[in-house]
Amino acid sequence: MPRGVKKSDLPQKTCATCGKPFVWRKKWEKVWDEVRYCSDRCRAGRGPISSKKQ
């Protein structure tokens, strides 16, 4: 009998900065309702990679 939950069954949110979907992580277990960003980079307020000046 398999243990745990399939990755496809985990909750999903959309990042407030880049708009990409991201899934639940164990380290966010207690604060999932407060999580808004997919990464530290997005949390720091940077835009998506495609919007960088080249």
C-alpha positions as CSV (number, residue, x, y, z in Angstrom):
1,M,0.0,0.0,0.0
2,P,1.6,3.3,-1.0
3,R,2.1,6.0,1.6
4,G,1.6,9.7,1.4
5,V,-0.1,11.9,-1.2
6,K,0.5,12.0,-4.9
7,K,2.1,15.2,-6.1
8,S,-0.8,15.8,-8.5
9,D,-3.2,15.8,-5.5
10,L,-1.3,18.6,-3.6
11,P,-2.9,22.0,-3.2
12,Q,-1.8,24.6,-5.8
13,K,-1.7,28.4,-5.8
14,T,-0.6,31.1,-8.3
15,C,2.4,33.4,-7.5
16,A,1.4,37.0,-6.9
17,T,4.5,38.3,-8.7
18,C,5.2,36.1,-11.7
19,G,1.8,34.4,-12.1
20,K,3.2,30.9,-12.3
21,P,1.5,28.0,-10.4
22,F,3.2,26.4,-7.5
23,V,2.3,23.5,-5.2
24,W,2.2,22.9,-1.5
25,R,5.6,22.2,0.3
26,K,6.1,20.5,3.6
27,K,7.9,23.6,5.0
28,W,4.8,25.7,4.3
29,E,2.5,23.2,6.1
30,K,1.6,25.5,9.0
31,V,1.5,28.8,7.0
32,W,0.0,27.7,3.7
33,D,-2.8,30.2,4.0
34,E,-0.2,33.0,4.2
35,V,2.0,31.9,1.3
36,R,1.7,34.2,-1.7
37,Y,5.0,33.8,-3.6
38,C,6.6,30.8,-5.3
39,S,10.2,31.8,-4.3
40,D,12.4,34.2,-2.3
41,R,13.1,36.0,-5.6
42,C,9.4,36.7,-6.2
43,R,8.9,37.6,-2.5
44,A,11.7,40.2,-2.8
45,G,9.5,42.0,-5.4
46,R,11.4,41.2,-8.6
47,G,9.3,40.9,-11.7
48,P,9.3,37.8,-13.9
49,I,12.6,37.0,-15.7
50,S,11.2,38.0,-19.1
51,S,10.7,41.6,-17.9
52,K,14.4,42.2,-17.3
53,K,16.2,44.7,-19.4
54,Q,18.7,43.2,-21.8
